Structure formats: structure tokens, C-alpha cells
């Protein structure tokens, strides 16, 4: 299950990514690998001094390869509550979430999504995090593989035909090719 490299400009709402992040506040601490479900890839926020800072907002799924979920079913339930789970790369177990349109706003997911997740026991495990975009983009970013229940993934692969993103970039996923490979049982 290798990670797949990408760049910060192609990150979109619903992507599951990992990157190393060195805190801008405490430089003495070692940079940690963090895996998040992206809610806002480039969120502008007014700071106290009147300037605008840009942040990457997301739900933390792992830190230093330690997951916040106790089993695969919990991860599936959280992702399903947010939106439709899509296959980015079936062989490497890389997925993304097509966020439900009622949770989308101008810059990505709205606060309504986070409030609704906090109501559920599974949503309480995923912690909301903001990372300075200027600090985060200094390191490489990867699409992160996550473990989901195999039976549900098989059903998902059979159902998916070609999924288009409803968010700002509108990229087409490689779901159709992955599903066909999965049905045939061939892997590259």
C-alpha cells in the first residue's frame, strides 16, 4: 500500500492526504507525519492584525501512522456520514470522499459539517485541525491509503462507474479503470 505523490495545487475537498508538518509555534518539536481528510484546502482567515492568513483545514485521521479509529468499520462510517466514498486507486487502497453538497460552501466544507459530526460518537474521534498553508506546502504531500472493510470496498468497486468531483476543480477520478481491474482480478 504505497502512498501516491501529488502536489498542493491539486488537493481538493474530500481528499485523504498525508504530509509532514513542523509547528510554526514550537520549532523545537520534531515534524510529525499527519494524515487528514481535507475540508478546506486553501481557507482564508482574517487575523488579529488585519492581514489574511491561509490554512489547510481537515479532520485528523492519523498521526505518525497511529489511527484515531479502533476498527475499519468506524472509518467507513465517518467517511460515509460526510459524503460518498470514491475509489481513487483500488490496488493501493486510496480513497476520497465526495462531500455532500449541503456541507459545501465557497471555500470547501462549511462549519455545519463539523457541527453535525460532533453529534455522532464516531465523529467525536476525528479531530478538526488547521495547518498554516505556507508551512504545510514546504513538504511533500501524498494521497494516503486507509484501511476500510473489504466487503464494503468490493461493493463500492462494483457500483462505481466514473465519478466526477462536484467541488471547485471538477477532476474525474480513475474509479472506472480501478473497478474494471478489480473485477478482472488483474493488478499492475
Residue pairs with C-beta under 8 A, 6 or more apart in sequence:
1 92
1 93
1 145
2 92
2 145
3 18
3 92
3 94
3 142
3 143
3 144
3 145
4 88
4 89
4 92
4 94
4 142
4 143
5 140
5 141
5 142
5 143
6 17
6 141
6 142
6 143
7 141
8 41
8 133
8 136
8 137
8 141
10 169
10 171
11 17
11 38
11 41
11 56
11 141
12 38
12 41
12 96
12 165
12 167
12 168
12 169
12 171
13 38
13 39
13 40
13 41
13 99
13 104
13 108
13 109
13 167
13 168
14 37
14 38
14 82
14 83
14 96
14 97
14 98
14 99
14 165
14 167
15 37
15 38
15 41
15 96
15 143
16 35
16 36
16 37
16 38
16 61
16 94
16 95
16 96
16 97
16 143
16 144
16 146
17 35
17 36
17 38
17 58
17 141
17 142
17 143
17 144
18 33
18 34
18 35
18 36
18 62
18 141
18 142
18 144
19 33
19 34
19 136
19 139
19 140
19 141
19 142
20 31
20 32
20 33
20 34
20 139
20 140
21 31
21 32
21 34
21 131
21 135
21 136
21 139
22 29
22 31
22 135
22 138
22 139
23 29
24 132
24 135
31 139
32 63
32 64
33 62
33 63
33 64
33 65
34 60
34 62
34 63
34 129
34 131
35 60
35 61
35 62
35 63
35 144
35 146
36 56
36 58
36 59
36 60
36 61
36 129
37 58
37 59
37 61
37 79
37 82
37 97
37 126
38 56
38 57
38 58
38 108
39 57
39 58
39 59
39 99
39 108
39 109
39 113
39 114
39 128
40 55
40 56
40 57
40 58
40 107
40 108
40 109
41 56
41 108
42 54
42 55
42 56
42 107
42 133
43 54
43 55
43 56
43 57
43 107
43 108
43 130
44 52
44 53
44 54
44 107
45 52
45 53
45 54
45 55
46 52
47 53
53 132
54 132
54 133
54 134
55 130
55 131
55 132
55 133
56 130
56 131
56 132
56 133
56 136
57 108
57 109
57 128
57 129
57 130
57 131
58 128
58 129
58 131
59 78
59 117
59 126
59 127
59 128
59 129
60 68
60 126
60 127
60 128
60 129
61 67
61 68
61 69
61 75
61 126
61 144
61 146
62 68
62 144
62 146
67 75
67 147
68 125
68 126
68 127
69 75
69 78
69 122
69 125
72 147
72 148
72 149
73 149
74 122
74 125
75 146
75 147
75 148
76 85
76 148
76 149
76 152
77 122
78 117
78 122
78 123
78 125
78 126
79 85
79 95
79 97
79 148
81 116
81 117
81 120
81 122
81 123
82 97
82 99
82 100
82 103
82 113
82 117
83 97
83 98
83 99
83 100
83 103
84 97
84 98
84 100
84 163
85 95
85 96
85 97
85 98
85 148
85 156
86 95
86 96
86 97
86 98
86 160
86 163
86 173
86 175
87 94
87 95
87 153
87 156
87 157
87 160
87 173
87 174
87 175
87 178
87 179
88 94
88 95
88 96
88 143
88 173
88 174
88 175
88 178
89 143
89 174
89 178
90 153
90 157
90 178
90 179
90 181
90 182
91 178
91 181
91 187
91 188
92 145
93 145
93 146
93 147
93 148
93 153
94 143
94 144
94 145
94 146
95 146
95 148
96 143
96 173
98 163
98 165
98 166
99 109
99 113
99 166
99 167
100 113
101 166
102 112
103 109
103 110
103 112
103 113
103 116
104 110
104 166
104 167
108 167
114 128
116 123
117 123
117 124
117 126
118 124
154 182
157 178
157 179
157 182
157 183
158 179
158 183
160 175
160 176
160 178
160 179
161 175
161 176
161 179
162 172
162 173
162 175
162 176
163 172
163 173
163 175
164 170
164 171
164 172
164 173
165 171
165 172
165 173
181 187
181 188
